[in-house]
């Protein structure tokens, strides 16, 4: 396996899902045994945590905690792995009113950028 030269990270961006709901797409790169993670391969997906805030309200969840993951869900890089994920945050959230929300993701000690996500009227 090739050695990774990518620095550990988690980053997210906003996309529209087929049903028009905001979709958070992310990428992560980890090194095994570092950044507070004692997992390898696709199991890293189960440790992604999403935080959503809006004024005084907030919610935190792990969208892949109970999802089956497979070795080919990530690209192995020798000392670690890289993977991608998509999550419709409003399918997992109990924050239901239209508003501007702020979203970030974490994986071990790695924290993503923060996105502003507008929840539209239904």
N, CA, C and O atoms as a GROMACS GRO file, in nm:
protein
  488
    1UNK      N    1   0.084  -0.118   0.000
    1UNK     CA    2   0.000   0.000   0.000
    1UNK      C    3   0.088   0.124   0.000
    1UNK      O    4   0.191   0.127   0.067
    2UNK      N    5   0.048   0.228  -0.074
    2UNK     CA    6   0.128   0.350  -0.076
    2UNK      C    7   0.118   0.424   0.056
    2UNK      O    8   0.016   0.418   0.125
    3UNK      N    9   0.223   0.495   0.091
    3UNK     CA   10   0.222   0.576   0.212
    3UNK      C   11   0.140   0.703   0.185
    3UNK      O   12   0.143   0.758   0.074
    4UNK      N   13   0.068   0.748   0.285
    4UNK     CA   14  -0.010   0.870   0.269
    4UNK      C   15   0.078   0.993   0.288
    4UNK      O   16   0.165   0.996   0.375
    5UNK      N   17   0.055   1.092   0.206
    5UNK     CA   18   0.124   1.219   0.223
    5UNK      C   19   0.023   1.327   0.261
    5UNK      O   20   0.060   1.442   0.287
    6UNK      N   21  -0.105   1.290   0.264
    6UNK     CA   22  -0.208   1.386   0.301
    6UNK      C   23  -0.209   1.405   0.451
    6UNK      O   24  -0.189   1.311   0.528
    7UNK      N   25  -0.234   1.528   0.492
    7UNK     CA   26  -0.240   1.560   0.633
    7UNK      C   27  -0.380   1.522   0.685
    7UNK      O   28  -0.478   1.537   0.613
    8UNK      N   29  -0.390   1.472   0.810
    8UNK     CA   30  -0.520   1.436   0.866
    8UNK      C   31  -0.617   1.555   0.863
    8UNK      O   32  -0.580   1.667   0.900
    9UNK      N   33  -0.740   1.530   0.821
    9UNK     CA   34  -0.838   1.636   0.814
    9UNK      C   35  -0.978   1.580   0.804
    9UNK      O   36  -0.997   1.462   0.777
   10UNK      N   37  -1.075   1.668   0.826
   10UNK     CA   38  -1.214   1.642   0.790
   10UNK      C   39  -1.268   1.775   0.740
   10UNK      O   40  -1.254   1.877   0.807
   11UNK      N   41  -1.330   1.774   0.623
   11UNK     CA   42  -1.385   1.896   0.566
   11UNK      C   43  -1.520   1.867   0.505
   11UNK      O   44  -1.546   1.756   0.459
   12UNK      N   45  -1.606   1.968   0.504
   12UNK     CA   46  -1.742   1.950   0.453
   12UNK      C   47  -1.779   2.062   0.357
   12UNK      O   48  -1.722   2.171   0.360
   13UNK      N   49  -1.878   2.032   0.270
   13UNK     CA   50  -1.934   2.132   0.180
   13UNK      C   51  -2.083   2.103   0.164
   13UNK      O   52  -2.130   1.996   0.202
   14UNK      N   53  -2.154   2.197   0.109
   14UNK     CA   54  -2.298   2.186   0.096
   14UNK      C   55  -2.334   2.153  -0.048
   14UNK      O   56  -2.280   2.211  -0.142
   15UNK      N   57  -2.427   2.059  -0.064
   15UNK     CA   58  -2.481   2.023  -0.195
   15UNK      C   59  -2.632   2.009  -0.181
   15UNK      O   60  -2.683   1.997  -0.070
   16UNK      N   61  -2.701   2.010  -0.293
   16UNK     CA   62  -2.845   1.985  -0.292
   16UNK      C   63  -2.870   1.837  -0.318
   16UNK      O   64  -2.810   1.779  -0.408
   17UNK      N   65  -2.957   1.777  -0.239
   17UNK     CA   66  -2.992   1.637  -0.261
   17UNK      C   67  -3.099   1.631  -0.370
   17UNK      O   68  -3.157   1.734  -0.405
   18UNK      N   69  -3.127   1.512  -0.423
   18UNK     CA   70  -3.229   1.499  -0.528
   18UNK      C   71  -3.367   1.551  -0.486
   18UNK      O   72  -3.445   1.597  -0.570
   19UNK      N   73  -3.398   1.545  -0.354
   19UNK     CA   74  -3.528   1.594  -0.308
   19UNK      C   75  -3.524   1.742  -0.269
   19UNK      O   76  -3.622   1.795  -0.216
   20UNK      N   77  -3.412   1.809  -0.296
   20UNK     CA   78  -3.401   1.951  -0.270
   20UNK      C   79  -3.355   1.988  -0.130
   20UNK      O   80  -3.332   2.106  -0.102
   21UNK      N   81  -3.342   1.891  -0.042
   21UNK     CA   82  -3.294   1.917   0.094
   21UNK      C   83  -3.143   1.940   0.092
   21UNK      O   84  -3.073   1.885   0.008
   22UNK      N   85  -3.094   2.022   0.185
   22UNK     CA   86  -2.948   2.043   0.193
   22UNK      C   87  -2.877   1.912   0.230
   22UNK      O   88  -2.919   1.840   0.320
   23UNK      N   89  -2.770   1.884   0.159
   23UNK     CA   90  -2.691   1.764   0.182
   23UNK      C   91  -2.549   1.806   0.217
   23UNK      O   92  -2.486   1.881   0.143
   24UNK      N   93  -2.500   1.758   0.331
   24UNK     CA   94  -2.363   1.787   0.370
   24UNK      C   95  -2.275   1.674   0.318
   24UNK      O   96  -2.295   1.558   0.352
   25UNK      N   97  -2.177   1.709   0.235
   25UNK     CA   98  -2.082   1.612   0.180
   25UNK      C   99  -1.948   1.637   0.246
   25UNK      O  100  -1.905   1.752   0.263
   26UNK      N  101  -1.882   1.529   0.284
   26UNK     CA  102  -1.756   1.545   0.352
   26UNK      C  103  -1.648   1.451   0.304
   26UNK      O  104  -1.674   1.351   0.237
   27UNK      N  105  -1.525   1.487   0.340
   27UNK     CA  106  -1.407   1.406   0.310
   27UNK      C  107  -1.324   1.402   0.437
   27UNK      O  108  -1.313   1.501   0.509
   28UNK      N  109  -1.264   1.286   0.464
   28UNK     CA  110  -1.173   1.278   0.577
   28UNK      C  111  -1.049   1.200   0.539
   28UNK      O  112  -1.052   1.114   0.452
   29UNK      N  113  -0.940   1.232   0.605
   29UNK     CA  114  -0.815   1.160   0.593
   29UNK      C  115  -0.763   1.141   0.735
   29UNK      O  116  -0.748   1.238   0.809
   30UNK      N  117  -0.736   1.017   0.773
   30UNK     CA  118  -0.685   0.991   0.908
   30UNK      C  119  -0.560   0.904   0.901
   30UNK      O  120  -0.535   0.834   0.803
   31UNK      N  121  -0.482   0.912   1.007
   31UNK     CA  122  -0.372   0.820   1.029
   31UNK      C  123  -0.412   0.732   1.147
   31UNK      O  124  -0.460   0.783   1.248
   32UNK      N  125  -0.393   0.601   1.134
   32UNK     CA  126  -0.434   0.510   1.240
   32UNK      C  127  -0.359   0.538   1.369
   32UNK      O  128  -0.238   0.561   1.369
   33UNK      N  129  -0.433   0.535   1.481
   33UNK     CA  130  -0.374   0.554   1.612
   33UNK      C  131  -0.342   0.698   1.647
   33UNK      O  132  -0.279   0.724   1.750
   34UNK      N  133  -0.383   0.792   1.564
   34UNK     CA  134  -0.357   0.935   1.591
   34UNK      C  135  -0.488   1.010   1.596
   34UNK      O  136  -0.592   0.958   1.558
   35UNK      N  137  -0.482   1.132   1.642
   35UNK     CA  138  -0.598   1.221   1.649
   35UNK      C  139  -0.714   1.161   1.730
   35UNK      O  140  -0.831   1.182   1.697
   36UNK      N  141  -0.680   1.088   1.835
   36UNK     CA  142  -0.782   1.034   1.923
   36UNK      C  143  -0.862   0.919   1.866
   36UNK      O  144  -0.969   0.887   1.917
   37UNK      N  145  -0.812   0.857   1.759
   37UNK     CA  146  -0.885   0.747   1.695
   37UNK      C  147  -0.809   0.617   1.708
   37UNK      O  148  -0.692   0.609   1.671
   38UNK      N  149  -0.875   0.516   1.761
   38UNK     CA  150  -0.818   0.382   1.768
   38UNK      C  151  -0.895   0.289   1.677
   38UNK      O  152  -0.922   0.174   1.714
   39UNK      N  153  -0.932   0.336   1.560
   39UNK     CA  154  -1.007   0.256   1.463
   39UNK      C  155  -0.930   0.253   1.333
   39UNK      O  156  -0.844   0.337   1.308
   40UNK      N  157  -0.963   0.155   1.252
   40UNK     CA  158  -0.900   0.144   1.122
   40UNK      C  159  -1.006   0.131   1.014
   40UNK      O  160  -1.116   0.080   1.037
   41UNK      N  161  -0.970   0.177   0.896
   41UNK     CA  162  -1.052   0.157   0.778
   41UNK      C  163  -1.191   0.217   0.789
   41UNK      O  164  -1.211   0.324   0.847
   42UNK      N  165  -1.286   0.146   0.731
   42UNK     CA  166  -1.423   0.196   0.722
   42UNK      C  167  -1.487   0.220   0.857
   42UNK      O  168  -1.585   0.294   0.866
   43UNK      N  169  -1.435   0.160   0.964
   43UNK     CA  170  -1.490   0.183   1.097
   43UNK      C  171  -1.480   0.330   1.137
   43UNK      O  172  -1.553   0.374   1.226
   44UNK      N  173  -1.391   0.406   1.074
   44UNK     CA  174  -1.380   0.549   1.103
   44UNK      C  175  -1.512   0.621   1.075
   44UNK      O  176  -1.545   0.717   1.145
   45UNK      N  177  -1.586   0.576   0.975
   45UNK     CA  178  -1.714   0.638   0.943
   45UNK      C  179  -1.809   0.639   1.063
   45UNK      O  180  -1.884   0.734   1.082
   46UNK      N  181  -1.805   0.534   1.143
   46UNK     CA  182  -1.894   0.522   1.259
   46UNK      C  183  -1.861   0.625   1.367
   46UNK      O  184  -1.942   0.647   1.457
   47UNK      N  185  -1.745   0.689   1.358
   47UNK     CA  186  -1.702   0.785   1.459
   47UNK      C  187  -1.719   0.930   1.415
   47UNK      O  188  -1.678   1.022   1.487
   48UNK      N  189  -1.778   0.952   1.298
   48UNK     CA  190  -1.807   1.089   1.254
   48UNK      C  191  -1.924   1.143   1.335
   48UNK      O  192  -2.028   1.079   1.347
   49UNK      N  193  -1.906   1.263   1.391
   49UNK     CA  194  -2.009   1.329   1.471
   49UNK      C  195  -2.045   1.459   1.403
   49UNK      O  196  -1.958   1.534   1.360
   50UNK      N  197  -2.175   1.486   1.393
   50UNK     CA  198  -2.226   1.609   1.332
   50UNK      C  199  -2.287   1.695   1.443
   50UNK      O  200  -2.364   1.646   1.525
   51UNK      N  201  -2.252   1.823   1.444
   51UNK     CA  202  -2.311   1.918   1.538
   51UNK      C  203  -2.385   2.026   1.459
   51UNK      O  204  -2.332   2.081   1.362
   52UNK      N  205  -2.508   2.054   1.501
   52UNK     CA  206  -2.591   2.157   1.438
   52UNK      C  207  -2.631   2.257   1.546
   52UNK      O  208  -2.675   2.217   1.654
   53UNK      N  209  -2.615   2.385   1.517
   53UNK     CA  210  -2.659   2.488   1.612
   53UNK      C  211  -2.745   2.591   1.540
   53UNK      O  212  -2.731   2.614   1.420
   54UNK      N  213  -2.833   2.651   1.616
   54UNK     CA  214  -2.917   2.761   1.567
   54UNK      C  215  -2.959   2.840   1.690
   54UNK      O  216  -3.039   2.792   1.771
   55UNK      N  217  -2.906   2.958   1.703
   55UNK     CA  218  -2.930   3.042   1.821
   55UNK      C  219  -2.902   2.962   1.947
   55UNK      O  220  -2.788   2.921   1.968
   56UNK      N  221  -3.002   2.940   2.030
   56UNK     CA  222  -2.980   2.866   2.155
   56UNK      C  223  -3.004   2.717   2.143
   56UNK      O  224  -2.988   2.644   2.241
   57UNK      N  225  -3.041   2.669   2.025
   57UNK     CA  226  -3.069   2.527   2.005
   57UNK      C  227  -2.947   2.457   1.945
   57UNK      O  228  -2.869   2.517   1.872
   58UNK      N  229  -2.933   2.331   1.979
   58UNK     CA  230  -2.825   2.252   1.919
   58UNK      C  231  -2.862   2.105   1.921
   58UNK      O  232  -2.948   2.061   1.998
   59UNK      N  233  -2.796   2.030   1.836
   59UNK     CA  234  -2.812   1.885   1.833
   59UNK      C  235  -2.683   1.824   1.783
   59UNK      O  236  -2.616   1.878   1.695
   60UNK      N  237  -2.649   1.711   1.841
   60UNK     CA  238  -2.529   1.637   1.803
   60UNK      C  239  -2.569   1.493   1.776
   60UNK      O  240  -2.644   1.434   1.854
   61UNK      N  241  -2.520   1.435   1.667
   61UNK     CA  242  -2.552   1.295   1.636
   61UNK      C  243  -2.440   1.233   1.554
   61UNK      O  244  -2.360   1.302   1.491
   62UNK      N  245  -2.436   1.101   1.556
   62UNK     CA  246  -2.341   1.022   1.477
   62UNK      C  247  -2.420   0.950   1.369
   62UNK      O  248  -2.476   0.843   1.395
   63UNK      N  249  -2.428   1.006   1.248
   63UNK     CA  250  -2.518   0.952   1.146
   63UNK      C  251  -2.485   0.812   1.097
   63UNK      O  252  -2.572   0.745   1.042
   64UNK      N  253  -2.362   0.766   1.115
   64UNK     CA  254  -2.323   0.635   1.063
   64UNK      C  255  -2.299   0.532   1.173
   64UNK      O  256  -2.250   0.422   1.146
   65UNK      N  257  -2.332   0.567   1.296
   65UNK     CA  258  -2.306   0.480   1.411
   65UNK      C  259  -2.367   0.340   1.394
   65UNK      O  260  -2.302   0.240   1.424
   66UNK      N  261  -2.489   0.334   1.345
   66UNK     CA  262  -2.559   0.206   1.332
   66UNK      C  263  -2.573   0.160   1.187
   66UNK      O  264  -2.661   0.080   1.155
   67UNK      N  265  -2.486   0.211   1.101
   67UNK     CA  266  -2.489   0.176   0.958
   67UNK      C  267  -2.379   0.074   0.930
   67UNK      O  268  -2.268   0.085   0.981
   68UNK      N  269  -2.411  -0.025   0.848
   68UNK     CA  270  -2.309  -0.123   0.809
   68UNK      C  271  -2.205  -0.053   0.721
   68UNK      O  272  -2.239   0.019   0.627
   69UNK      N  273  -2.078  -0.074   0.753
   69UNK     CA  274  -1.970  -0.019   0.671
   69UNK      C  275  -1.885  -0.134   0.619
   69UNK      O  276  -1.875  -0.239   0.683
   70UNK      N  277  -1.824  -0.114   0.504
   70UNK     CA  278  -1.748  -0.218   0.438
   70UNK      C  279  -1.608  -0.168   0.406
   70UNK      O  280  -1.588  -0.047   0.391
   71UNK      N  281  -1.510  -0.256   0.395
   71UNK     CA  282  -1.373  -0.214   0.368
   71UNK      C  283  -1.359  -0.123   0.246
   71UNK      O  284  -1.274  -0.034   0.244
   72UNK      N  285  -1.442  -0.144   0.144
   72UNK     CA  286  -1.428  -0.061   0.024
   72UNK      C  287  -1.499   0.074   0.036
   72UNK      O  288  -1.507   0.149  -0.061
   73UNK      N  289  -1.551   0.106   0.156
   73UNK     CA  290  -1.610   0.238   0.179
   73UNK      C  291  -1.503   0.346   0.196
   73UNK      O  292  -1.534   0.465   0.198
   74UNK      N  293  -1.377   0.304   0.209
   74UNK     CA  294  -1.266   0.400   0.223
   74UNK      C  295  -1.152   0.357   0.131
   74UNK      O  296  -1.147   0.243   0.084
   75UNK      N  297  -1.060   0.450   0.108
   75UNK     CA  298  -0.939   0.420   0.032
   75UNK      C  299  -0.824   0.409   0.132
   75UNK      O  300  -0.796   0.503   0.206
   76UNK      N  301  -0.760   0.294   0.135
   76UNK     CA  302  -0.649   0.271   0.227
   76UNK      C  303  -0.523   0.338   0.175
   76UNK      O  304  -0.494   0.332   0.055
   77UNK      N  305  -0.448   0.401   0.265
   77UNK     CA  306  -0.332   0.480   0.225
   77UNK      C  307  -0.205   0.437   0.296
   77UNK      O  308  -0.112   0.516   0.307
   78UNK      N  309  -0.198   0.316   0.345
   78UNK     CA  310  -0.078   0.270   0.415
   78UNK      C  311  -0.088   0.289   0.564
   78UNK      O  312  -0.116   0.193   0.636
   79UNK      N  313  -0.067   0.411   0.612
   79UNK     CA  314  -0.074   0.439   0.755
   79UNK      C  315  -0.212   0.486   0.798
   79UNK      O  316  -0.235   0.514   0.916
   80UNK      N  317  -0.304   0.493   0.704
   80UNK     CA  318  -0.437   0.544   0.736
   80UNK      C  319  -0.534   0.520   0.623
   80UNK      O  320  -0.520   0.426   0.546
   81UNK      N  321  -0.633   0.608   0.614
   81UNK     CA  322  -0.732   0.595   0.507
   81UNK      C  323  -0.795   0.730   0.478
   81UNK      O  324  -0.785   0.824   0.557
   82UNK      N  325  -0.860   0.736   0.363
   82UNK     CA  326  -0.936   0.853   0.319
   82UNK      C  327  -1.075   0.804   0.283
   82UNK      O  328  -1.091   0.697   0.225
   83UNK      N  329  -1.176   0.882   0.317
   83UNK     CA  330  -1.312   0.843   0.284
   83UNK      C  331  -1.400   0.964   0.259
   83UNK      O  332  -1.363   1.078   0.287
   84UNK      N  333  -1.517   0.936   0.207
   84UNK     CA  334  -1.615   1.039   0.175
   84UNK      C  335  -1.747   1.002   0.238
   84UNK      O  336  -1.775   0.884   0.261
   85UNK      N  337  -1.829   1.102   0.267
   85UNK     CA  338  -1.961   1.074   0.324
   85UNK      C  339  -2.059   1.182   0.282
   85UNK      O  340  -2.020   1.293   0.248
   86UNK      N  341  -2.186   1.147   0.286
   86UNK     CA  342  -2.296   1.240   0.259
   86UNK      C  343  -2.402   1.219   0.367
   86UNK      O  344  -2.431   1.105   0.405
   87UNK      N  345  -2.457   1.327   0.416
   87UNK     CA  346  -2.562   1.315   0.517
   87UNK      C  347  -2.662   1.429   0.500
   87UNK      O  348  -2.625   1.546   0.492
   88UNK      N  349  -2.790   1.393   0.494
   88UNK     CA  350  -2.897   1.492   0.497
   88UNK      C  351  -2.921   1.522   0.644
   88UNK      O  352  -2.986   1.444   0.714
   89UNK      N  353  -2.870   1.634   0.690
   89UNK     CA  354  -2.872   1.662   0.834
   89UNK      C  355  -3.013   1.674   0.890
   89UNK      O  356  -3.034   1.647   1.008
   90UNK      N  357  -3.110   1.715   0.807
   90UNK     CA  358  -3.245   1.732   0.859
   90UNK      C  359  -3.321   1.600   0.868
   90UNK      O  360  -3.429   1.597   0.928
   91UNK      N  361  -3.271   1.492   0.811
   91UNK     CA  362  -3.329   1.361   0.833
   91UNK      C  363  -3.291   1.308   0.971
   91UNK      O  364  -3.363   1.227   1.028
   92UNK      N  365  -3.179   1.355   1.024
   92UNK     CA  366  -3.130   1.309   1.154
   92UNK      C  367  -3.162   1.407   1.267
   92UNK      O  368  -3.152   1.371   1.384
   93UNK      N  369  -3.200   1.527   1.233
   93UNK     CA  370  -3.216   1.634   1.331
   93UNK      C  371  -3.360   1.648   1.376
   93UNK      O  372  -3.454   1.619   1.302
   94UNK      N  373  -3.376   1.692   1.498
   94UNK     CA  374  -3.509   1.727   1.550
   94UNK      C  375  -3.530   1.878   1.546
   94UNK      O  376  -3.631   1.927   1.595
   95UNK      N  377  -3.434   1.950   1.488
   95UNK     CA  378  -3.449   2.094   1.470
   95UNK      C  379  -3.527   2.113   1.341
   95UNK      O  380  -3.472   2.097   1.232
   96UNK      N  381  -3.654   2.147   1.353
   96UNK     CA  382  -3.744   2.138   1.237
   96UNK      C  383  -3.788   2.271   1.178
   96UNK      O  384  -3.836   2.272   1.065
   97UNK      N  385  -3.774   2.381   1.247
   97UNK     CA  386  -3.826   2.507   1.195
   97UNK      C  387  -3.730   2.568   1.092
   97UNK      O  388  -3.609   2.549   1.101
   98UNK      N  389  -3.784   2.641   0.995
   98UNK     CA  390  -3.699   2.708   0.897
   98UNK      C  391  -3.608   2.809   0.966
   98UNK      O  392  -3.654   2.891   1.046
   99UNK      N  393  -3.481   2.803   0.937
   99UNK     CA  394  -3.384   2.893   1.000
   99UNK      C  395  -3.249   2.873   0.932
   99UNK      O  396  -3.233   2.784   0.848
  100UNK      N  397  -3.154   2.956   0.970
  100UNK     CA  398  -3.016   2.936   0.930
  100UNK      C  399  -2.947   2.858   1.040
  100UNK      O  400  -2.943   2.901   1.156
  101UNK      N  401  -2.892   2.742   1.005
  101UNK     CA  402  -2.822   2.656   1.099
  101UNK      C  403  -2.673   2.657   1.068
  101UNK      O  404  -2.633   2.685   0.956
  102UNK      N  405  -2.593   2.628   1.168
  102UNK     CA  406  -2.449   2.616   1.150
  102UNK      C  407  -2.411   2.472   1.178
  102UNK      O  408  -2.450   2.416   1.281
  103UNK      N  409  -2.335   2.412   1.088
  103UNK     CA  410  -2.304   2.268   1.093
  103UNK      C  411  -2.153   2.248   1.088
  103UNK      O  412  -2.084   2.314   1.010
  104UNK      N  413  -2.103   2.158   1.171
  104UNK     CA  414  -1.965   2.113   1.159
  104UNK      C  415  -1.960   1.964   1.193
  104UNK      O  416  -2.053   1.911   1.254
  105UNK      N  417  -1.853   1.899   1.154
  105UNK     CA  418  -1.834   1.757   1.179
  105UNK      C  419  -1.702   1.736   1.251
  105UNK      O  420  -1.609   1.816   1.237
  106UNK      N  421  -1.695   1.628   1.327
  106UNK     CA  422  -1.567   1.594   1.390
  106UNK      C  423  -1.543   1.444   1.374
  106UNK      O  424  -1.635   1.365   1.355
  107UNK      N  425  -1.417   1.409   1.382
  107UNK     CA  426  -1.372   1.271   1.374
  107UNK      C  427  -1.250   1.262   1.465
  107UNK      O  428  -1.142   1.307   1.429
  108UNK      N  429  -1.269   1.204   1.583
  108UNK     CA  430  -1.162   1.207   1.683
  108UNK      C  431  -1.139   1.352   1.722
  108UNK      O  432  -1.234   1.423   1.755
  109UNK      N  433  -1.014   1.397   1.720
  109UNK     CA  434  -0.983   1.536   1.754
  109UNK      C  435  -0.986   1.628   1.633
  109UNK      O  436  -0.962   1.748   1.646
  110UNK      N  437  -1.015   1.574   1.515
  110UNK     CA  438  -1.023   1.656   1.393
  110UNK      C  439  -1.160   1.722   1.385
  110UNK      O  440  -1.262   1.656   1.403
  111UNK      N  441  -1.163   1.852   1.357
  111UNK     CA  442  -1.288   1.926   1.346
  111UNK      C  443  -1.292   1.994   1.209
  111UNK      O  444  -1.194   2.053   1.165
  112UNK      N  445  -1.407   1.985   1.144
  112UNK     CA  446  -1.422   2.041   1.009
  112UNK      C  447  -1.442   2.192   1.013
  112UNK      O  448  -1.447   2.255   1.119
  113UNK      N  449  -1.452   2.247   0.894
  113UNK     CA  450  -1.498   2.383   0.876
  113UNK      C  451  -1.644   2.391   0.918
  113UNK      O  452  -1.709   2.289   0.938
  114UNK      N  453  -1.696   2.512   0.930
  114UNK     CA  454  -1.836   2.534   0.968
  114UNK      C  455  -1.913   2.582   0.846
  114UNK      O  456  -1.869   2.672   0.774
  115UNK      N  457  -2.030   2.520   0.823
  115UNK     CA  458  -2.117   2.559   0.711
  115UNK      C  459  -2.242   2.628   0.765
  115UNK      O  460  -2.294   2.592   0.870
  116UNK      N  461  -2.288   2.727   0.691
  116UNK     CA  462  -2.418   2.786   0.718
  116UNK      C  463  -2.518   2.717   0.626
  116UNK      O  464  -2.501   2.719   0.504
  117UNK      N  465  -2.621   2.657   0.684
  117UNK     CA  466  -2.719   2.580   0.608
  117UNK      C  467  -2.856   2.636   0.636
  117UNK      O  468  -2.899   2.641   0.752
  118UNK      N  469  -2.926   2.677   0.533
  118UNK     CA  470  -3.061   2.730   0.550
  118UNK      C  471  -3.161   2.616   0.536
  118UNK      O  472  -3.158   2.541   0.438
  119UNK      N  473  -3.249   2.604   0.635
  119UNK     CA  474  -3.358   2.506   0.622
  119UNK      C  475  -3.476   2.580   0.562
  119UNK      O  476  -3.529   2.673   0.623
  120UNK      N  477  -3.518   2.539   0.443
  120UNK     CA  478  -3.627   2.611   0.376
  120UNK      C  479  -3.764   2.576   0.434
  120UNK      O  480  -3.780   2.477   0.506
  121UNK      N  481  -3.862   2.658   0.400
  121UNK     CA  482  -4.001   2.626   0.432
  121UNK      C  483  -4.041   2.505   0.352
  121UNK      O  484  -3.994   2.487   0.240
  122UNK      N  485  -4.126   2.421   0.408
  122UNK     CA  486  -4.173   2.303   0.333
  122UNK      C  487  -4.285   2.339   0.240
  122UNK      O  488  -4.337   2.253   0.169
   0.00000   0.00000   0.00000
